[in-house]
Amino acid sequence: MNKTLAMQFGSGGRVSNLPANIRLVEAGEVTDATTITITPEAGGMYLLCTKEWNASSGAYRGHRMHVVAAPEVDYFGSQACQRINTLHSDNYGVNIVYVADSSITLTRSSSTYAFRYAFYKLF
Protein backbone atom coordinates (compact mmCIF):
# COMPACT_ATOMS: atom_id res chain seq x y z
CA MET A 1 0.00 0.00 0.00
CA ASN A 2 1.33 3.40 -0.93
CA LYS A 3 1.36 5.41 2.30
CA THR A 4 1.96 8.84 0.77
CA LEU A 5 -0.53 11.25 2.31
CA ALA A 6 -2.27 13.50 -0.22
CA MET A 7 -3.13 16.67 1.69
CA GLN A 8 -3.44 19.16 -1.16
CA PHE A 9 -6.83 18.33 -2.64
CA GLY A 10 -7.12 19.39 -6.27
CA SER A 11 -3.53 20.55 -6.66
CA GLY A 12 -0.74 19.26 -8.80
CA GLY A 13 2.46 18.25 -7.05
CA ARG A 14 3.24 20.07 -3.81
CA VAL A 15 1.67 23.43 -4.72
CA SER A 16 -0.94 24.53 -2.17
CA ASN A 17 -4.19 25.82 -3.57
CA LEU A 18 -6.03 26.17 -0.24
CA PRO A 19 -7.66 29.53 0.40
CA ALA A 20 -5.56 31.80 2.63
CA ASN A 21 -7.93 31.39 5.58
CA ILE A 22 -7.71 27.56 5.61
CA ARG A 23 -4.55 26.09 7.11
CA LEU A 24 -3.32 22.65 8.05
CA VAL A 25 -2.90 22.59 11.85
CA GLU A 26 -1.79 19.00 12.31
CA ALA A 27 -1.54 15.77 10.34
CA GLY A 28 -0.05 12.36 10.83
CA GLU A 29 -0.28 8.60 10.71
CA VAL A 30 -0.87 6.21 13.62
CA THR A 31 0.14 2.55 13.31
CA ASP A 32 0.56 1.72 17.01
CA ALA A 33 -1.13 2.40 20.37
CA THR A 34 -0.38 6.14 20.20
CA THR A 35 -3.16 8.49 21.30
CA ILE A 36 -3.31 11.76 19.38
CA THR A 37 -4.59 14.73 21.37
CA ILE A 38 -5.60 17.82 19.44
CA THR A 39 -6.37 21.07 21.25
CA PRO A 40 -8.07 23.62 19.00
CA GLU A 41 -8.18 27.36 19.65
CA ALA A 42 -11.22 28.81 21.44
CA GLY A 43 -13.98 29.85 19.04
CA GLY A 44 -12.35 28.24 16.02
CA MET A 45 -14.01 26.23 13.26
CA TYR A 46 -12.18 23.17 11.95
CA LEU A 47 -12.30 20.21 9.59
CA LEU A 48 -11.06 16.80 10.82
CA CYS A 49 -10.46 14.09 8.19
CA THR A 50 -9.37 10.48 8.75
CA LYS A 51 -8.71 7.44 6.60
CA GLU A 52 -8.36 4.00 8.16
CA TRP A 53 -6.99 0.68 6.90
CA ASN A 54 -6.04 -2.81 8.08
CA ALA A 55 -2.49 -2.43 9.37
CA SER A 56 -1.32 -5.88 8.24
CA SER A 57 -3.03 -6.26 4.86
CA GLY A 58 -3.39 -2.61 3.84
CA ALA A 59 -7.07 -3.17 3.01
CA TYR A 60 -9.30 -0.11 3.24
CA ARG A 61 -11.34 0.07 6.46
CA GLY A 62 -13.09 3.43 6.46
CA HIS A 63 -12.95 7.20 6.44
CA ARG A 64 -14.70 10.20 8.01
CA MET A 65 -14.88 13.96 7.93
CA HIS A 66 -16.12 16.11 10.84
CA VAL A 67 -16.80 19.83 10.91
CA VAL A 68 -15.74 20.88 14.42
CA ALA A 69 -16.72 24.01 16.36
CA ALA A 70 -14.57 24.81 19.41
CA PRO A 71 -16.30 26.48 22.39
CA GLU A 72 -15.96 30.24 22.76
CA VAL A 73 -13.43 31.65 25.24
CA ASP A 74 -15.81 31.74 28.23
CA TYR A 75 -16.54 28.01 27.89
CA PHE A 76 -13.29 26.75 26.41
CA GLY A 77 -11.67 24.13 28.63
CA SER A 78 -14.94 23.16 30.30
CA GLN A 79 -17.07 22.10 27.32
CA ALA A 80 -16.42 19.62 24.54
CA CYS A 81 -16.11 20.78 20.95
CA GLN A 82 -19.25 20.25 18.90
CA ARG A 83 -19.08 18.32 15.65
CA ILE A 84 -21.17 17.41 12.66
CA ASN A 85 -20.37 14.09 11.03
CA THR A 86 -20.14 15.52 7.51
CA LEU A 87 -19.43 12.18 5.90
CA HIS A 88 -18.40 8.73 7.00
CA SER A 89 -18.10 5.17 5.83
CA ASP A 90 -20.06 2.31 7.37
CA ASN A 91 -16.88 0.87 8.91
CA TYR A 92 -14.28 2.70 10.90
CA GLY A 93 -10.83 2.07 12.32
CA VAL A 94 -10.41 5.13 14.52
CA ASN A 95 -12.14 6.34 17.69
CA ILE A 96 -12.64 10.11 17.80
CA VAL A 97 -13.58 11.44 21.23
CA TYR A 98 -14.61 15.03 21.94
CA VAL A 99 -13.45 15.51 25.54
CA ALA A 100 -15.06 17.90 28.08
CA ASP A 101 -11.78 19.88 28.34
CA SER A 102 -12.29 20.99 24.67
CA SER A 103 -9.61 18.62 23.33
CA ILE A 104 -10.09 15.89 20.74
CA THR A 105 -8.46 12.45 20.99
CA LEU A 106 -7.88 9.95 18.20
CA THR A 107 -6.99 6.29 18.80
CA ARG A 108 -7.17 3.11 16.76
CA SER A 109 -10.51 1.34 17.30
CA SER A 110 -8.60 -1.95 17.36
CA SER A 111 -4.97 -3.02 17.19
CA THR A 112 -5.86 -4.38 13.75
CA TYR A 113 -6.19 -0.91 12.22
CA ALA A 114 -4.05 2.10 11.41
CA PHE A 115 -5.14 5.58 10.35
CA ARG A 116 -4.09 8.90 8.87
CA TYR A 117 -5.57 12.19 9.95
CA ALA A 118 -5.53 15.86 8.99
CA PHE A 119 -6.90 18.73 11.08
CA TYR A 120 -7.56 21.99 9.22
CA LYS A 121 -8.49 25.37 10.71
CA LEU A 122 -11.23 27.09 8.69
CA PHE A 123 -11.35 30.24 10.87
Summary of the structure (lengths in Angstrom):
residues: 123
radius of gyration: 14.8
end to end distance: 34.1
largest distance: 46.4
contacts: 334
relative contact order: 0.30
helix: 0%
strand: 48%
